[in-house]
Amino acid sequence: MPNALPLPDDLVDLHRVTAAAELAVSECCAMAQARRRELHPDDVIARASWDEEETAELGRLRDAYMEAALAVRAHPLWEQARAEGCHAQTWQALIDAVKESAAA
């Protein structure tokens, strides 16, 4: 099995931004759901219906996530990793590097 390519700092930083953006989307959804459960404890339809402000915020956060994720995917390292047959190993190394840096 081929080894992962060395990870450039800019790619690790881009993936860190992506992970933070993904977390922001999840937190937005969780907060909206909690708020809706409080406001409408007995109305399932009302709890599932987001208002315009909530929808706009979620859209903004999703757009930020997509922009960050596409920047990671567009990094030139991936072309080299695919050519050398180590894309999966390099991707896993990137995920691990971001997790390790978050734990530190």
PEMOPE-V76669 format. One record per residue. N is the residue number from 1. PHI is phi in radians with two decimals (NA if undefined). Layout:
BEGIN
N,PHI
N,PHI
END
This chain:
BEGIN
1,NA
2,-1.20
3,-1.50
4,-1.18
5,-1.30
6,-1.07
7,-1.62
8,-1.23
9,-1.01
10,-1.14
11,-1.23
12,-1.09
13,-1.09
14,-1.07
15,-1.23
16,-1.08
17,-1.09
18,-1.09
19,-1.09
20,-1.16
21,-1.17
22,-1.12
23,-1.11
24,-1.09
25,-1.09
26,-1.08
27,-1.15
28,-1.05
29,-1.10
30,-1.11
31,-1.17
32,-1.13
33,-1.12
34,-1.12
35,-1.09
36,-1.20
37,-1.12
38,-1.19
39,-1.26
40,-2.34
41,-1.12
42,-1.98
43,-2.16
44,-1.07
45,-1.11
46,-1.14
47,-1.17
48,-1.51
49,-1.74
50,-1.47
51,-1.42
52,-1.07
53,-1.14
54,-1.11
55,-1.11
56,-1.13
57,-1.12
58,-1.08
59,-1.07
60,-1.11
61,-1.17
62,-1.12
63,-1.08
64,-1.12
65,-1.09
66,-1.08
67,-1.07
68,-1.17
69,-1.11
70,-1.17
71,-1.14
72,-1.10
73,-1.14
74,-1.46
75,-1.06
76,-1.11
77,-1.04
78,-1.16
79,-1.08
80,-1.13
81,-1.10
82,-1.14
83,-1.09
84,-1.62
85,1.24
86,-2.24
87,-1.05
88,-1.09
89,-1.17
90,-1.23
91,-1.07
92,-1.12
93,-1.09
94,-1.15
95,-1.04
96,-1.10
97,-1.11
98,-1.21
99,-1.09
100,-1.11
101,-1.22
102,-1.26
103,-1.33
104,-1.34
END
